[in-house]
């Protein structure tokens, strides 16, 4: 879409089809042959520019399967169709994007300084990626750093012969392909790990493809050479067949033979990385405002939205105002990969930041602005643009009963919004769900982000008839009410494969699995009583539904599930009771859990045999 600027009337091959069963275009007397437009142009505005009645365009697009209104802004592909239909050359005006988070300030060569190489390790599952990352992390830190090393922020820096190397620890499972693809884009070097006892496998090839597509140089690490059935020659041959030729054979690629388990050869691999980094002459300018990429993000129980950033240029200071995706903040705290609070972060450093107003997505770009006002404005603009784009990507069909409509062959696309407590899992769910698409039904995940289900999610679901899938997040009473008013289905799960099973069943026009969790009701914690021997008793008011003795409960804080377990006891006025209805107060305990806080929501649920819905509505 980005590089398509002119929509040419001369492309006549498809023009005929567009006219097929449509009434012929009505042009007014004043013929227009050329016009220009800016991103976001509406149907009405374009109609005026090309001198065609807007209702004619709407009718034409309806015939093409697109439902739009006068004030819908249209995308480039749709404009392409219109250009062909009405024989007009329509050219896009490229305007400087003031909302861009790219590093667009040129660097003075004298400011450029060497920076640490950023390395991603990729490979087939079980070939030893985690073992290698752990070995490097554990062996290349100094004593005093060791305390904080257990914490995991998705990336770390290590010391090799006095020089730093940054490792990105991107998830290895197949479902994370999408994120790994991004991982490859923010790295300078990809180490592809191949187990010598298993050889080149599908994900090895996939990793090579990603690295090649991103034009990132590769180092091969042949792992598990300690194993008796290691067959190094076979790995060499398999890789050569795939176009990866080792230097020893006159090729371009460095090969290291290692045992990630014992550490044999790992130092040599690290030195190869430094050698390659030297050749690549990796530099950045620390004397400017920071830009880079979000590696990971999550909604933390205590700290709110937390993001791990990779600084790619400039220096990030505590107190800086930044925009990440469409979130913004004045950076409250910068924490390095060893868990220490620091004042500034330099190019190639991975750091965690606290203070964002919402959770950005892994892979989002970030940029520091010179004022909080500017950052807030850019973030708001980006949020609006994002919502508009999401709306455009959804197709505006209407349906009541998805399974029924699929069975009837009426429904060809299911729109889904995924919300989860961690951005990585939202991504994983998105890619797994979209893979369920088949010839009859397409699954489109139109939004996949971390955080509680919000009003904006309900609005988007309503505009696009989407189902909302929540993982480890719970809608509060207000959101549930809004969802019910808008007839939005919210499906809540803790386990990805169960959600996939349910969706698959629905796509086959079947009902969801027989046993499903049913939410009984919710109560808000008003007061806490600590009683020795018993623990924390929560004085609650039941907001809706009922809370039943012995039911399962989950504790929700700020929209995120903090704990799932069983109700310990349920009392009214010191008497044990079987259930408490909405509007009544009660005292309750949660089995084996005492960390209850005022304002927490306690949701009661149980597994019931149901035919319809585990809907939160
Ligand atoms: P990942 O899925 O690529 O992250 O693989 P892991 O690091 O989890 O390793 C998979 C299994 O292989 C684990 O049981 C490791 O202990 C084992 N493993 C990893 N590296 C070596 C090695 O060099 N030698 C041997 N013998 N086993 C290894």
Boltz pocket constraint, residues with backbone or C-beta under 6 A from the ligand:
constraints:
  - pocket:
      binder: B
      contacts: [[A, 123], [A, 124], [A, 125], [A, 126], [A, 127], [A, 128], [A, 129], [A, 130], [A, 131], [A, 132], [A, 172], [A, 223], [A, 224], [A, 225], [A, 226], [A, 227], [A, 258], [A, 259], [A, 260], [A, 261], [A, 262]]
      max_distance: 6.0
